[in-house]
Amino acid sequence: MRDIPFSAIQFPLYDLLKIVSIRMIARRNGTSEAQTEVPSLVNSVNGSIAGATSGFLTTPLDVLKTRRMTFQTDS
């Protein structure tokens, strides 16, 4: 359950960043987008941005869920 929100943000964001990168590289090189390959470094940066953003957005909710599950009342 914890990984679903993370993955729901990470993968679409990575795909969006990849598409933007392909468009920028193709425009800069004057080639078509279908022939453009994204360098490994750019792929790594895109994955890092997507993962960091997903973690930033989902970790607080995961902490709240964990605290709620472990909270014990005085009964």
Distance bins in CASP14 RR format, pairs under 12 A and 6 or more apart:
PFRMAT RR
TARGET T0000
AUTHOR 0000-0000-0000
RMODE 2
METHOD distances of the structure
MODEL  1
1 7 0 0 0 0 0 1 0 0 0 0 0
1 8 0 0 0 0 0 1 0 0 0 0 0
1 58 0 0 0 0 0 1 0 0 0 0 0
1 61 0 0 0 0 0 1 0 0 0 0 0
1 62 0 0 0 0 1 0 0 0 0 0 0
1 65 0 0 0 0 1 0 0 0 0 0 0
1 66 0 0 0 0 0 1 0 0 0 0 0
1 69 0 0 0 0 0 1 0 0 0 0 0
2 8 0 0 0 0 0 1 0 0 0 0 0
2 54 0 0 0 0 0 1 0 0 0 0 0
2 55 0 0 0 0 0 1 0 0 0 0 0
2 58 0 0 0 0 1 0 0 0 0 0 0
2 59 0 0 0 0 0 1 0 0 0 0 0
2 61 0 0 0 0 1 0 0 0 0 0 0
2 62 1 0 1 0 0 0 0 0 0 0 0
2 63 0 0 0 0 0 1 0 0 0 0 0
2 65 1 0 0 1 0 0 0 0 0 0 0
2 66 0 0 0 0 1 0 0 0 0 0 0
2 69 0 0 0 0 0 1 0 0 0 0 0
3 9 0 0 0 0 0 1 0 0 0 0 0
3 10 0 0 0 0 1 0 0 0 0 0 0
3 11 0 0 0 0 0 1 0 0 0 0 0
3 54 0 0 0 0 1 0 0 0 0 0 0
3 55 0 0 0 0 0 1 0 0 0 0 0
3 58 0 0 0 0 1 0 0 0 0 0 0
3 62 0 0 0 0 1 0 0 0 0 0 0
4 10 0 0 0 0 0 1 0 0 0 0 0
4 11 0 0 0 0 0 1 0 0 0 0 0
4 54 0 0 0 0 0 1 0 0 0 0 0
4 58 0 0 0 0 1 0 0 0 0 0 0
4 61 0 0 0 0 0 1 0 0 0 0 0
4 62 0 0 0 0 0 1 0 0 0 0 0
5 11 0 0 0 0 0 1 0 0 0 0 0
5 54 0 0 0 0 1 0 0 0 0 0 0
5 55 0 0 0 0 1 0 0 0 0 0 0
5 57 1 0 0 1 0 0 0 0 0 0 0
5 58 1 0 1 0 0 0 0 0 0 0 0
5 59 0 0 0 0 0 1 0 0 0 0 0
5 60 0 0 0 0 0 1 0 0 0 0 0
5 61 1 0 0 1 0 0 0 0 0 0 0
5 62 0 0 0 0 1 0 0 0 0 0 0
5 65 0 0 0 0 0 1 0 0 0 0 0
6 12 0 0 0 0 0 1 0 0 0 0 0
6 13 0 0 0 0 0 1 0 0 0 0 0
6 14 0 0 0 0 0 1 0 0 0 0 0
6 50 0 0 0 0 0 1 0 0 0 0 0
6 51 1 0 0 1 0 0 0 0 0 0 0
6 52 0 0 0 0 0 1 0 0 0 0 0
6 53 0 0 0 0 0 1 0 0 0 0 0
6 54 1 0 1 0 0 0 0 0 0 0 0
6 55 1 0 0 1 0 0 0 0 0 0 0
6 56 0 0 0 0 0 1 0 0 0 0 0
6 57 0 0 0 0 1 0 0 0 0 0 0
6 58 1 0 1 0 0 0 0 0 0 0 0
6 59 0 0 0 0 1 0 0 0 0 0 0
6 61 0 0 0 0 1 0 0 0 0 0 0
6 62 0 0 0 0 1 0 0 0 0 0 0
7 13 0 0 0 0 0 1 0 0 0 0 0
7 14 0 0 0 0 0 1 0 0 0 0 0
7 50 0 0 0 0 0 1 0 0 0 0 0
7 51 0 0 0 0 1 0 0 0 0 0 0
7 54 1 0 0 1 0 0 0 0 0 0 0
7 55 0 0 0 0 0 1 0 0 0 0 0
7 58 0 0 0 0 1 0 0 0 0 0 0
8 14 0 0 0 0 0 1 0 0 0 0 0
8 50 0 0 0 0 0 1 0 0 0 0 0
8 54 0 0 0 0 1 0 0 0 0 0 0
8 55 0 0 0 0 0 1 0 0 0 0 0
8 57 0 0 0 0 0 1 0 0 0 0 0
8 58 0 0 0 0 1 0 0 0 0 0 0
9 15 0 0 0 0 0 1 0 0 0 0 0
9 16 0 0 0 0 0 1 0 0 0 0 0
9 49 0 0 0 0 0 1 0 0 0 0 0
9 50 1 0 0 1 0 0 0 0 0 0 0
9 51 0 0 0 0 1 0 0 0 0 0 0
9 52 0 0 0 0 0 1 0 0 0 0 0
9 53 1 0 0 1 0 0 0 0 0 0 0
9 54 1 0 1 0 0 0 0 0 0 0 0
9 55 1 0 0 1 0 0 0 0 0 0 0
9 56 0 0 0 0 1 0 0 0 0 0 0
9 57 1 0 1 0 0 0 0 0 0 0 0
9 58 1 0 0 1 0 0 0 0 0 0 0
9 59 0 0 0 0 0 1 0 0 0 0 0
9 61 0 0 0 0 0 1 0 0 0 0 0
10 16 0 0 0 0 0 1 0 0 0 0 0
10 17 0 0 0 0 0 1 0 0 0 0 0
10 46 0 0 0 0 0 1 0 0 0 0 0
10 47 1 0 0 1 0 0 0 0 0 0 0
10 48 0 0 0 0 0 1 0 0 0 0 0
10 49 0 0 0 0 1 0 0 0 0 0 0
10 50 1 0 1 0 0 0 0 0 0 0 0
10 51 1 0 1 0 0 0 0 0 0 0 0
10 52 0 0 0 0 1 0 0 0 0 0 0
10 53 1 0 0 1 0 0 0 0 0 0 0
10 54 1 0 1 0 0 0 0 0 0 0 0
10 55 0 0 0 0 1 0 0 0 0 0 0
10 56 0 0 0 0 0 1 0 0 0 0 0
10 57 0 0 0 0 1 0 0 0 0 0 0
10 58 0 0 0 0 1 0 0 0 0 0 0
11 17 0 0 0 0 0 1 0 0 0 0 0
11 18 0 0 0 0 0 1 0 0 0 0 0
11 46 0 0 0 0 0 1 0 0 0 0 0
11 47 0 0 0 0 1 0 0 0 0 0 0
11 50 1 0 0 1 0 0 0 0 0 0 0
11 51 0 0 0 0 1 0 0 0 0 0 0
11 53 0 0 0 0 0 1 0 0 0 0 0
11 54 0 0 0 0 1 0 0 0 0 0 0
12 18 0 0 0 0 0 1 0 0 0 0 0
12 19 0 0 0 0 0 1 0 0 0 0 0
12 50 0 0 0 0 1 0 0 0 0 0 0
12 51 0 0 0 0 0 1 0 0 0 0 0
12 53 0 0 0 0 0 1 0 0 0 0 0
12 54 0 0 0 0 1 0 0 0 0 0 0
13 19 0 0 0 0 0 1 0 0 0 0 0
13 20 0 0 0 0 0 1 0 0 0 0 0
13 46 0 0 0 0 1 0 0 0 0 0 0
13 47 0 0 0 0 1 0 0 0 0 0 0
13 48 0 0 0 0 0 1 0 0 0 0 0
13 49 1 0 0 1 0 0 0 0 0 0 0
13 50 1 0 1 0 0 0 0 0 0 0 0
13 51 1 0 0 1 0 0 0 0 0 0 0
13 52 0 0 0 0 0 1 0 0 0 0 0
13 53 1 0 0 1 0 0 0 0 0 0 0
13 54 1 0 0 1 0 0 0 0 0 0 0
13 55 0 0 0 0 0 1 0 0 0 0 0
13 56 0 0 0 0 0 1 0 0 0 0 0
13 57 0 0 0 0 1 0 0 0 0 0 0
14 20 0 0 0 0 0 1 0 0 0 0 0
14 21 0 0 0 0 0 1 0 0 0 0 0
14 38 0 0 0 0 0 1 0 0 0 0 0
14 42 0 0 0 0 0 1 0 0 0 0 0
14 43 0 0 0 0 1 0 0 0 0 0 0
14 44 0 0 0 0 0 1 0 0 0 0 0
14 45 0 0 0 0 0 1 0 0 0 0 0
14 46 1 0 1 0 0 0 0 0 0 0 0
14 47 1 0 1 0 0 0 0 0 0 0 0
14 48 0 0 0 0 1 0 0 0 0 0 0
14 49 0 0 0 0 1 0 0 0 0 0 0
14 50 1 1 0 0 0 0 0 0 0 0 0
14 51 1 0 0 1 0 0 0 0 0 0 0
14 52 0 0 0 0 0 1 0 0 0 0 0
14 53 0 0 0 0 1 0 0 0 0 0 0
14 54 0 0 0 0 1 0 0 0 0 0 0
15 21 0 0 0 0 0 1 0 0 0 0 0
15 22 0 0 0 0 0 1 0 0 0 0 0
15 38 0 0 0 0 0 1 0 0 0 0 0
15 43 0 0 0 0 0 1 0 0 0 0 0
15 46 0 0 0 0 1 0 0 0 0 0 0
15 47 0 0 0 0 0 1 0 0 0 0 0
15 50 0 0 0 0 1 0 0 0 0 0 0
16 22 0 0 0 0 0 1 0 0 0 0 0
16 23 0 0 0 0 0 1 0 0 0 0 0
16 46 0 0 0 0 1 0 0 0 0 0 0
16 47 0 0 0 0 0 1 0 0 0 0 0
16 49 0 0 0 0 0 1 0 0 0 0 0
16 50 0 0 0 0 1 0 0 0 0 0 0
16 53 0 0 0 0 0 1 0 0 0 0 0
17 23 0 0 0 0 0 1 0 0 0 0 0
17 24 0 0 0 0 0 1 0 0 0 0 0
17 38 0 0 0 0 1 0 0 0 0 0 0
17 42 0 0 0 0 1 0 0 0 0 0 0
17 43 0 0 0 0 1 0 0 0 0 0 0
17 44 0 0 0 0 0 1 0 0 0 0 0
17 45 0 0 0 0 1 0 0 0 0 0 0
17 46 1 0 1 0 0 0 0 0 0 0 0
17 47 1 0 0 1 0 0 0 0 0 0 0
17 48 0 0 0 0 1 0 0 0 0 0 0
17 49 1 0 0 1 0 0 0 0 0 0 0
17 50 1 0 0 1 0 0 0 0 0 0 0
17 51 0 0 0 0 0 1 0 0 0 0 0
17 52 0 0 0 0 0 1 0 0 0 0 0
17 53 0 0 0 0 1 0 0 0 0 0 0
18 24 0 0 0 0 0 1 0 0 0 0 0
18 25 0 0 0 0 0 1 0 0 0 0 0
18 33 0 0 0 0 0 1 0 0 0 0 0
18 36 0 0 0 0 0 1 0 0 0 0 0
18 37 0 0 0 0 0 1 0 0 0 0 0
18 38 1 0 0 1 0 0 0 0 0 0 0
18 39 0 0 0 0 0 1 0 0 0 0 0
18 42 0 0 0 0 1 0 0 0 0 0 0
18 43 1 0 0 1 0 0 0 0 0 0 0
18 44 0 0 0 0 0 1 0 0 0 0 0
18 45 0 0 0 0 0 1 0 0 0 0 0
18 46 1 0 1 0 0 0 0 0 0 0 0
18 47 0 0 0 0 1 0 0 0 0 0 0
18 49 0 0 0 0 0 1 0 0 0 0 0
18 50 0 0 0 0 1 0 0 0 0 0 0
19 25 0 0 0 0 0 1 0 0 0 0 0
19 26 0 0 0 0 0 1 0 0 0 0 0
19 33 0 0 0 0 1 0 0 0 0 0 0
19 36 0 0 0 0 0 1 0 0 0 0 0
19 38 0 0 0 0 1 0 0 0 0 0 0
19 46 0 0 0 0 1 0 0 0 0 0 0
20 26 0 0 0 0 0 1 0 0 0 0 0
20 27 0 0 0 0 0 1 0 0 0 0 0
20 33 0 0 0 0 0 1 0 0 0 0 0
20 36 0 0 0 0 0 1 0 0 0 0 0
20 38 0 0 0 0 0 1 0 0 0 0 0
20 42 0 0 0 0 0 1 0 0 0 0 0
20 45 0 0 0 0 0 1 0 0 0 0 0
20 46 0 0 0 0 1 0 0 0 0 0 0
20 49 0 0 0 0 0 1 0 0 0 0 0
20 50 0 0 0 0 0 1 0 0 0 0 0
21 27 0 0 0 0 0 1 0 0 0 0 0
21 28 0 0 0 0 0 1 0 0 0 0 0
21 33 0 0 0 0 0 1 0 0 0 0 0
21 36 0 0 0 0 1 0 0 0 0 0 0
21 37 0 0 0 0 0 1 0 0 0 0 0
21 38 1 0 1 0 0 0 0 0 0 0 0
21 39 0 0 0 0 1 0 0 0 0 0 0
21 40 0 0 0 0 0 1 0 0 0 0 0
21 41 0 0 0 0 0 1 0 0 0 0 0
21 42 1 0 1 0 0 0 0 0 0 0 0
21 43 0 0 0 0 1 0 0 0 0 0 0
21 44 0 0 0 0 0 1 0 0 0 0 0
21 45 0 0 0 0 1 0 0 0 0 0 0
21 46 1 0 0 1 0 0 0 0 0 0 0
21 47 0 0 0 0 0 1 0 0 0 0 0
21 49 0 0 0 0 0 1 0 0 0 0 0
21 50 0 0 0 0 0 1 0 0 0 0 0
22 28 0 0 0 0 0 1 0 0 0 0 0
22 29 0 0 0 0 0 1 0 0 0 0 0
22 31 0 0 0 0 0 1 0 0 0 0 0
22 32 0 0 0 0 0 1 0 0 0 0 0
22 33 1 0 1 0 0 0 0 0 0 0 0
22 34 0 0 0 0 1 0 0 0 0 0 0
22 35 0 0 0 0 1 0 0 0 0 0 0
22 36 1 0 1 0 0 0 0 0 0 0 0
22 37 0 0 0 0 1 0 0 0 0 0 0
22 38 1 0 0 1 0 0 0 0 0 0 0
22 39 0 0 0 0 0 1 0 0 0 0 0
22 42 0 0 0 0 1 0 0 0 0 0 0
22 43 0 0 0 0 0 1 0 0 0 0 0
22 46 0 0 0 0 0 1 0 0 0 0 0
23 29 0 0 0 0 0 1 0 0 0 0 0
23 30 0 0 0 0 0 1 0 0 0 0 0
23 31 0 0 0 0 0 1 0 0 0 0 0
23 32 0 0 0 0 0 1 0 0 0 0 0
23 33 1 0 0 1 0 0 0 0 0 0 0
23 34 0 0 0 0 0 1 0 0 0 0 0
23 36 0 0 0 0 1 0 0 0 0 0 0
23 38 0 0 0 0 0 1 0 0 0 0 0
24 30 0 0 0 0 0 1 0 0 0 0 0
24 31 0 0 0 0 0 1 0 0 0 0 0
24 33 0 0 0 0 0 1 0 0 0 0 0
24 36 0 0 0 0 1 0 0 0 0 0 0
24 38 0 0 0 0 1 0 0 0 0 0 0
24 39 0 0 0 0 0 1 0 0 0 0 0
24 42 0 0 0 0 1 0 0 0 0 0 0
24 46 0 0 0 0 0 1 0 0 0 0 0
25 31 0 0 0 0 1 0 0 0 0 0 0
25 32 0 0 0 0 0 1 0 0 0 0 0
25 33 0 0 0 0 1 0 0 0 0 0 0
25 35 0 0 0 0 0 1 0 0 0 0 0
25 36 1 0 1 0 0 0 0 0 0 0 0
25 37 0 0 0 0 1 0 0 0 0 0 0
25 38 1 0 0 1 0 0 0 0 0 0 0
25 39 0 0 0 0 1 0 0 0 0 0 0
25 41 0 0 0 0 0 1 0 0 0 0 0
25 42 1 0 0 1 0 0 0 0 0 0 0
25 43 0 0 0 0 0 1 0 0 0 0 0
25 46 0 0 0 0 0 1 0 0 0 0 0
26 32 1 0 0 1 0 0 0 0 0 0 0
26 33 1 0 1 0 0 0 0 0 0 0 0
26 34 0 0 0 0 1 0 0 0 0 0 0
26 35 1 0 0 1 0 0 0 0 0 0 0
26 36 1 0 1 0 0 0 0 0 0 0 0
26 37 0 0 0 0 0 1 0 0 0 0 0
26 38 0 0 0 0 0 1 0 0 0 0 0
27 33 0 0 0 0 1 0 0 0 0 0 0
27 36 0 0 0 0 1 0 0 0 0 0 0
28 36 0 0 0 0 1 0 0 0 0 0 0
28 42 0 0 0 0 0 1 0 0 0 0 0
29 35 0 0 0 0 1 0 0 0 0 0 0
29 36 1 0 0 1 0 0 0 0 0 0 0
29 37 0 0 0 0 0 1 0 0 0 0 0
29 38 0 0 0 0 0 1 0 0 0 0 0
29 39 0 0 0 0 0 1 0 0 0 0 0
30 36 0 0 0 0 1 0 0 0 0 0 0
31 37 0 0 0 0 1 0 0 0 0 0 0
36 42 0 0 0 0 0 1 0 0 0 0 0
37 43 0 0 0 0 1 0 0 0 0 0 0
38 44 0 0 0 0 0 1 0 0 0 0 0
38 45 0 0 0 0 1 0 0 0 0 0 0
38 46 1 0 0 1 0 0 0 0 0 0 0
38 47 0 0 0 0 0 1 0 0 0 0 0
39 45 0 0 0 0 1 0 0 0 0 0 0
39 46 0 0 0 0 0 1 0 0 0 0 0
40 46 0 0 0 0 0 1 0 0 0 0 0
40 47 0 0 0 0 0 1 0 0 0 0 0
41 47 0 0 0 0 0 1 0 0 0 0 0
41 48 0 0 0 0 0 1 0 0 0 0 0
42 48 0 0 0 0 0 1 0 0 0 0 0
42 49 0 0 0 0 0 1 0 0 0 0 0
43 49 0 0 0 0 0 1 0 0 0 0 0
43 50 0 0 0 0 0 1 0 0 0 0 0
44 50 0 0 0 0 0 1 0 0 0 0 0
44 51 0 0 0 0 0 1 0 0 0 0 0
45 51 0 0 0 0 0 1 0 0 0 0 0
45 52 0 0 0 0 0 1 0 0 0 0 0
46 52 0 0 0 0 0 1 0 0 0 0 0
46 53 0 0 0 0 0 1 0 0 0 0 0
47 53 0 0 0 0 1 0 0 0 0 0 0
47 54 0 0 0 0 1 0 0 0 0 0 0
48 54 0 0 0 0 0 1 0 0 0 0 0
48 55 0 0 0 0 0 1 0 0 0 0 0
49 55 0 0 0 0 0 1 0 0 0 0 0
49 56 0 0 0 0 0 1 0 0 0 0 0
50 56 0 0 0 0 0 1 0 0 0 0 0
50 57 0 0 0 0 0 1 0 0 0 0 0
51 57 0 0 0 0 1 0 0 0 0 0 0
51 58 0 0 0 0 1 0 0 0 0 0 0
51 59 0 0 0 0 0 1 0 0 0 0 0
52 58 0 0 0 0 0 1 0 0 0 0 0
52 59 0 0 0 0 0 1 0 0 0 0 0
53 59 0 0 0 0 0 1 0 0 0 0 0
54 61 0 0 0 0 0 1 0 0 0 0 0
54 62 0 0 0 0 0 1 0 0 0 0 0
55 61 0 0 0 0 1 0 0 0 0 0 0
55 62 0 0 0 0 1 0 0 0 0 0 0
55 63 0 0 0 0 0 1 0 0 0 0 0
56 62 0 0 0 0 0 1 0 0 0 0 0
58 64 0 0 0 0 0 1 0 0 0 0 0
58 65 0 0 0 0 0 1 0 0 0 0 0
59 65 0 0 0 0 0 1 0 0 0 0 0
59 66 0 0 0 0 0 1 0 0 0 0 0
60 66 0 0 0 0 0 1 0 0 0 0 0
60 67 0 0 0 0 0 1 0 0 0 0 0
61 67 0 0 0 0 0 1 0 0 0 0 0
61 68 0 0 0 0 0 1 0 0 0 0 0
62 68 0 0 0 0 0 1 0 0 0 0 0
62 69 0 0 0 0 0 1 0 0 0 0 0
63 69 0 0 0 0 0 1 0 0 0 0 0
63 70 0 0 0 0 0 1 0 0 0 0 0
64 70 0 0 0 0 0 1 0 0 0 0 0
64 71 0 0 0 0 0 1 0 0 0 0 0
65 71 0 0 0 0 0 1 0 0 0 0 0
END
